[in-house]
Structure formats: C-alpha cells, structure tokens
Amino acid sequence: MSIEVLPATDFDDVAALVGPKKPTSNVCFCLSYRIGSAENRALRGEKRAERVRELCHQDPPPGVIAYLDDEPVGWAAVHPRRETSFARNRLIPHVDDLDVWSLWCIRVRPGHRKQGISHALIDGAVAHAKKSGAPAIEGYPVDNRGETVNLTMAYVGTMGLFESAGFAKAADTGSTLDGFPRVLMRLDLRDPRNGSKKA
C-alpha cells in the first residue's frame, strides 16, 4: 500500500472526494471556510463546481489529496488563514501575527478508513504549507477526550490526531462541535526539525 499526497490541482479528484452527490446541490465542496459567506450562500449547482475548478488552478490550490495506488482516497483543506473565513472568525483566536496557514477539513473516502490516510493527509498538508513558505500551520480539531466523534463531524480531526503529527495546543477556542470543545493546534514550520513525516 502506497499513499501519496499531492496538491489538489485535479478538479475531478476533488469532486470525487468532497463534491455533492447531486451536481445541482449547493453544499460541500469544502467552500464554507474557503470563501466569504455571502459568496458561499450564492453559489449553487454548476457555479459552485466552477468556483472549485478555478481554485484548483490557483497557486496555492485549495488543499491536498491522498492517493492510494493512484486512486484519490482522501482530502485535506489547507490554505493561508488570511484568505479564509478563519481570518474573521471570532471564536477561533489569533495566536500571533504570523501569516499562518489553516488546516480545517480532513476527509477519507468510505471504505478506506483506518489505513493511516488521515495521518498521511496531515503530513502532506504540512509539507505543502512548508514548501509554499508558511511559517506555521494551525488546525482546529475537537478535544474529544477519547470519546467517539460523530462521523459527519469528524472532518475537523481530533486533538490526538494532530498531536501525533507534532502539533501542540496553542489556545482554547470559543467553538464547539458535536458537543466537544475545539482547540487551536499549532505547528511551527520555521524549525528545521518540523515538516512532512513518512506516512
């Protein structure tokens, strides 16, 4: 089994992982944090898909994709925080003035869970952010204290998952998800010891 994580430049692969089941739907595509709320509400159907297609051609693209033997099996949304809604989110604090990147969504395709893909996605997102010049990267997972997280809410990740990738808790947040508090986890990429680890 070989997992490779690459920048999300292929729209069809992004659509396979986070696109809605109905092409006319106005949900998902992992846009709610990536673009402004007004635009997010306005985009429907094909216009929503076209917006994602545009993002895939931008530098940096909207995230990274995990491939298992060339099949897209996982997605992670990662981008400079200043260009996401987290820049204005009152519940998620700003730790400092660094031009930090945000990692806010981790999705593994059904049938491929518990194969280390989430870990590979985080490592790949870290490597992508570092290569793009990010001084640090943040995640906003739940502190589930070992309890089970509803799969529909598990996209933010858990504190333990981020800790295993070398992140450390930097702050509490005012946000909760599925009854669990969310915490701000941070990894400083200026330290040469930090970066992508082998999955």
Beta strands, then each sheet from edge to edge (+ up, - down):
strand 1: 3-7
strand 2: 63-68
strand 3: 71-80
strand 4: 101-108
strand 5: 136-139
strand 6: 168-177
strand 7: 180-188
sheet 1: 1+ 2- 3+ 4- 5- 7+ 6-
end
